[in-house]
Every structure is written in structure tokens, then in C-alpha cells.
Amino acid sequence: MTKLNLAQLCWRVVDDCCGENLRKSYGYPEANES
């Protein structure tokens, strides 16, 4: 597994745990995959 895959997996877990509020607070765009 590449580092990029790990990063995507981490953000998927973060999305599951914290949702949009965390991404918005850090200024991240909406995820391409929902």
C-alpha cells in the first residue's frame, strides 16, 4: 500500500469519525467519494 493510499484511508476514517465539520474547520474540500 502506498503512502497516498494510507492518506486516503486516514481521511476516510476521519470522515467516518468526525464528518464534514472537521474538514471545514481545516479548510479541506469536499471528498470526491462519499
Backbone as JSON, one array per atom type, in Angstrom:
{
  "sequence": "MTKLNLAQLCWRVVDDCCGENLRKSYGYPEANES",
  "N": [[0.85, -1.2, 0.0], [0.56, 2.2, -0.86], [1.87, 5.4, 0.31], [0.08, 7.4, -0.39], [-2.34, 5.97, -0.62], [-2.61, 5.27, 2.06], [-2.98, 7.81, 3.19], [-5.42, 8.54, 2.03], [-7.03, 6.56, 3.13], [-6.81, 7.22, 5.84], [-8.12, 9.74, 5.84], [-10.64, 8.88, 5.13], [-11.39, 7.43, 7.38], [-11.32, 9.49, 9.25], [-13.4, 11.07, 8.21], [-15.54, 9.31, 8.72], [-15.49, 9.33, 11.49], [-15.54, 12.04, 12.35], [-16.66, 13.68, 10.43], [-18.07, 16.25, 8.24], [-17.65, 18.66, 9.58], [-15.07, 18.7, 10.69], [-13.41, 18.64, 8.38], [-14.21, 21.07, 7.22], [-13.37, 22.88, 9.15], [-10.65, 22.73, 8.9], [-10.37, 23.57, 6.36], [-10.4, 21.84, 4.23], [-11.41, 20.55, 1.03], [-14.61, 19.23, -0.13], [-14.99, 15.7, -0.03], [-14.16, 13.65, -2.82], [-15.24, 11.13, -3.11], [-18.15, 9.83, -1.66]],
  "CA": [[0.0, 0.0, 0.0], [1.39, 3.4, -0.95], [1.57, 6.45, 1.28], [-1.13, 8.08, -0.83], [-3.46, 5.14, -0.21], [-2.75, 5.41, 3.5], [-3.54, 9.12, 3.47], [-6.83, 8.49, 1.66], [-7.7, 5.72, 4.13], [-6.9, 8.01, 7.06], [-9.18, 10.73, 5.7], [-11.93, 8.18, 5.14], [-11.68, 7.13, 8.78], [-11.63, 10.78, 9.86], [-14.75, 11.4, 7.78], [-16.48, 8.46, 9.44], [-15.5, 9.67, 12.91], [-15.72, 13.45, 12.67], [-17.58, 14.23, 9.45], [-17.77, 17.45, 7.46], [-17.24, 19.77, 10.43], [-13.61, 18.7, 10.83], [-12.83, 19.06, 7.1], [-14.47, 22.5, 7.02], [-12.56, 23.66, 10.09], [-9.29, 22.72, 8.38], [-10.36, 24.14, 5.02], [-10.3, 20.81, 3.19], [-12.57, 20.49, 0.13], [-15.46, 18.06, 0.0], [-14.39, 14.48, -0.55], [-14.66, 13.26, -4.13], [-16.06, 9.95, -2.9], [-18.93, 9.98, -0.45]],
  "C": [[0.89, 1.25, 0.0], [1.01, 4.41, 0.12], [0.3, 7.2, 0.92], [-2.37, 7.29, -0.42], [-3.7, 5.26, 1.3], [-3.39, 6.74, 3.87], [-5.04, 9.13, 3.16], [-7.62, 7.67, 2.68], [-7.87, 6.48, 5.44], [-8.03, 9.02, 6.97], [-10.56, 10.1, 5.67], [-12.34, 7.86, 6.57], [-12.06, 8.41, 9.53], [-13.04, 11.22, 9.49], [-15.79, 10.6, 8.55], [-16.61, 8.9, 10.89], [-16.0, 11.09, 13.16], [-16.63, 14.16, 11.67], [-17.12, 15.56, 8.86], [-17.22, 18.58, 8.33], [-15.73, 19.86, 10.56], [-12.96, 19.18, 9.54], [-13.02, 20.56, 6.9], [-13.59, 23.34, 7.93], [-11.11, 23.74, 9.63], [-9.21, 23.25, 6.95], [-10.18, 23.11, 3.92], [-11.56, 20.83, 2.31], [-13.42, 19.26, 0.43], [-14.78, 16.85, -0.62], [-15.01, 14.12, -1.9], [-15.57, 12.03, -4.04], [-16.85, 10.13, -1.61], [-19.26, 8.62, 0.17]]
}
